[in-house]
Amino acid sequence: MAYDLSSIPLPARFRPDVAMDDDAFLAFCRANDGLRIERESSGEIVMMTPAGGRSDRRGLFLARELDYWAEEDGRGVAFGSSAGFILPDGSMLSPDAAWVCAEVWNALSPELQEKLLPFCPDFVVEVLSRTDSLREAKEKMEQWIANGAQLGWLFDPYRKTLSIYRASAPGIPEILSEPDAIEAGEPAAGFRVTLRRIWG
């Protein structure tokens, strides 16, 4: 299924004439790999411009730190912003960083590990870019929690806040103002990261 996206101003949303299954959607994403693409539970496709330099560096820093910790900790595996997760509500979202327990990852065959991942991460990290909507980012965090994430961090470098979302308290994020560092609770207890690079 091919779509000519050359004349579409971004960000943009559209609904395909024919619904894409997960494999068709993955092929669509690969054909347009210069874009950030997600799918809402309604089947609507959301296309966004690539992240700006500072935003990408913030996300990369957090994903790198999470990956280093996960390798040493051994209880799970980390992912960066290119990984796509098929959630129980049918949406496909890509966080800036994510972590999932090893049992879930290892239960997938090598073939399935190459595709969009059919589970919700246990822990997700999102970083706002200058063009992102704070309202939509908050809604996305609630969607992560509603679909099975146990913990979520939403960084807003422009307001210098970190909002912590927990499955144990849905809809009631804890908001911190420019913390120097943060340590995760369950399910990623022990992951700690200094945040100077996020606020600078």
N, C-alpha and C positions, 0 to 999 in steps of 0.2 A: 504494500500500500504506500504510494508515494504522494507527497504533498509539496507543492512549490511554496517555500517560505520566504523567498527572496524579497517579496514586496510587503511583507507583514511588519509593521512597526512593533517593536518590543518594549515592554512586556506585552504579551497577548494571550488570549484564551480562545479556544475553539473546540467544538464538538465534532468528531469525525462522523461522516455520513454512515459509516459502518463501524460498529464498536470494535476496538482492538483487543484481542486477547493478550496475555502477558508476553508471549513470544513476539507478536506483531508490534507491540509497544516497545519492546527492547530493540527490535530492528529499526523502528522509527527513531529512537533515541540515538542509536549508533550512526544512523544516516545524518543526524544533525548534532554531532558531538561537540560543536562549538557553542551550543546553547545549554542552559540549565532547564531541564524539562521534568515536570511532575504530572501526575494524573490524579484528579480528585475522585472521590467516591462516586460522584455522578457520572463519571466517564469523561468529563471535560479535561482537555489538555491545557496545561499552563506552561508557557514558554517565557523564559527570562533571559536577559543578557548575561554574559559571563560576569563574574564578580570583578570589582575593581582591585587594583593592586594591594592596597592596604587591607581591604576586607579579606582578600584571599590569604594574605600573610597571617592575619589573625586566626583564620580557620585552620590553616596549615599548621601553625604553632600548636593549637589545641589538639589537633588530630595526631600530630607527631608525639606530643607528650603523653597522650592517652595510649598510643601504640607502644611506646617505650615501657610504660608502666604495665600494660597488659602482657607484654613478653616476659617481664620479670615476675609478675604475679602468677600467671599461669592458669587463672580460673576462666579466662574468656579471651575473645579476640576483638581487635579494634578495626574500625573502618573509617575512611575519609569521605570527602564530599562527593566522590564519583559513584559510591555504592547506592543502589536503589532498593527500597524495601517495599514489598507488597503487603499491605496491612489488611487485617480482617475485614475492614469496611470496603475493600476493593481499590482504595487509593494506592498510589505509588509515590512515596516521598523520599527525598534525599537530604539527610541532615549534614551539617558541616563535619561532624564527627559522631561516631557511635560505638557502642560496645555491646557484645552479646555473650552470654555464657557459653563455654566451650561445648557443653553437651548439645546445645541447639545447633551450633555450627557443624560439629562433627557428625551429627545425624544426617546431614545432607550428603548425597553422592558427589563425587568430583564434578560430574556434569552439571548438577544443580548449583554447585558453588560458583559456576561460571555465569549464571543467569541472574536476573533480578531475584533478590532473596525473599523467600516466602514466609517472612516472620517480621515481627516488630522488634527492634532492638530493646534491650533492657534499659539502656542508658543512652540518651541523645544529647547532643550539644548543637546549638544554633547560634550564629553570630550575625547580627543585623549589619547590612551594608547601608550606605547612605540612601540608596533608592528603595530600600525595603519599607513596607508599611508595618509599623509597630502593631497595629490592630491585627493584621493578617498573621504576623509572627506569633502573637499571643494565641490566636485561634489554632495555629499549627501546633503549638506546644500542647494545647488542650487535646488536640487530635492524637498526638503521640501518646499521651497518657490514656486517653479513652480506648486506644487500640492495644494497650499492653505494656507500654514503657513504664518502668518503675520510678525512673528519675530523669529529669530533664533540666538543662541549664540553657537559659536564653540571655546572651550577652548583648547589651546595647552600648556600644562604645561612645555614642554621641551624647547620651544622657548619663553615661558612666554608671550603669546599673547592671546588676546580675539578678535575674529572676529565677528562682529554683522551684521547679514543679515536681510534685511527688504524687504517686498513685495513692498514697495513704491520706492525702488531703486534696482531692481533685477540685479544681476551680479556685484554690486558695494559694497562689504562689507566694513564697517568701522573697522579698525584694531587698537586696543589699546594695548600698551605695559605695561604689568604687572600692571593693575589698582588695587588700593587698594579695591575698591568696585564698584558695577555696579547697576544701577537702570533701570528696564525695562520701555520701553514706551508702547504704545498701541500694542496689546490688553491687556497686563498684567501690565498696568501702576500702579505703587505703589509697585511692588515687588523689593526689594532692598536686596542685599546680599554682605557681606564682603568676600574678596577672598584670605585671607592669607593662608587658608588651601589648596587652589588650587595650589598656586605657591610654597609651601613648599615641 
